[in-house]
Amino acid sequence: MNTDRMLERQQAVNLLAWQCALRINGLINIAAIGSVRRSLDTYLLFLQQGTKSMQNTQLTGSPVNWIVVSVDNFGEYVEKSWQDFRNQVQILLLTQDEALIWMNRIEKALAEG
């Protein structure tokens, strides 16, 4: 293998490595931004549900009644949290798949001679 061919191959591998790093970094940033957004959404939902449960219960009502109303209202909160968790796992699996695809491309570029 001559020096020119070796430098071309190394340049191709470096470009693939940069592309891989940028794509993986992009997916991780999407996951991080989505996580912050979902945390804020969940917090706002928590506050809204708390306000609803306070409005729906009478101040003279029993604490047990307040707990029952609160648990009923937080069903939406639990469902949303579960959906957010599934979405986060899917993004992480996508990131792993993307990394494996790019590593395979880099290995193929290195193997070409």
N, C-alpha and C positions, 0 to 999 in steps of 0.2 A: 504494500500500500504506500503510495507516495504521500508526500507532505501536504500537497494541495487537497487531495481527497480526504485526508485525515482532518484537516482544518474545516472543510465543508461539512463533514459529518459532525464534527464537534459544534459547529455553528448551528446546524439543524437541531441537534440535541439541546443546545442552550435555549434556542427559541421555543422548542416544545416545553422545556422546563419552565420558562417564563410564562407561557400560556397556561400551563398547569397551575402554577402558583397563583396567577391572577384569577383563574376560574374558581379554584378552591377558596381563595380569599373572598371572592364575591359571594359564594354560597354561604360561607361562615358569617360574613357581614349581614346577609339577608336574614340568617337565622338569629343573629344577635339583635338586629333592629326589630325583627318580628317578636322576639321574646320580650323586649322592653315594651313594645306596643301592646302586646297581650297582657303583660303585667299591669299596665295602666288601665286597660279596658276592664280587667278583672277587678281592680281596685275600685273603679267607678261603679261597676255593677254591684260590688259588695256594698258600697255606700248607698246606692239606689235601693237595693233590697232592704238594707237596714232602715232606711227612711220609710219605705213602704210598710215594713213590719211595725215600726213605731206608730205610724198613722192608723194601721188596721187594728191595733190593740188599744184598749182603753187603759187609762192610767190606773183606774181602780180595779182592773182585771187581775186575775191571778198570774203569778210568774210562770206557771205551767202553760197557761194559754199563750203567753208571750213567746215561750220557747217553741210551742207547736207551730205558731204562725211564722216564726223566724225560720224554722226548719223547712217548712213548706215553701217559703219564698226563696230559700237558698238552693232549691233544686236546679234552677236555671244556672246558677253560679257553678255548681258541680258539673253539669253537662258541658258548659263552656270551657271549664278547666280541662276536662277530659279531651275535648276536641283539640284544644291548644296543645296538649301533651302529645296527641297522635300526630298533629301537624309538625311539631318539633322533631319527633322521631323520624318522620318521613324526610324532612330536610337533611337530617344527619345521615340517613341511609343514602340519600341522593348524593351527598358530599362524598361519602365513602366510595360509591360506585364511580363517580366522576374521577376521583383520585386513582382508582384502579385502572380506569380506561386510559388516563394520561400516562400512568406508569408503564402500561403495556406499549403505548405509542413510543415512549422514550426508549424502552428496551429494544423495540424493533429498529428504531433509528440507530442505536448503538450496534446492533447485530449486523446491519448492512455493511458490507465491506467492499 
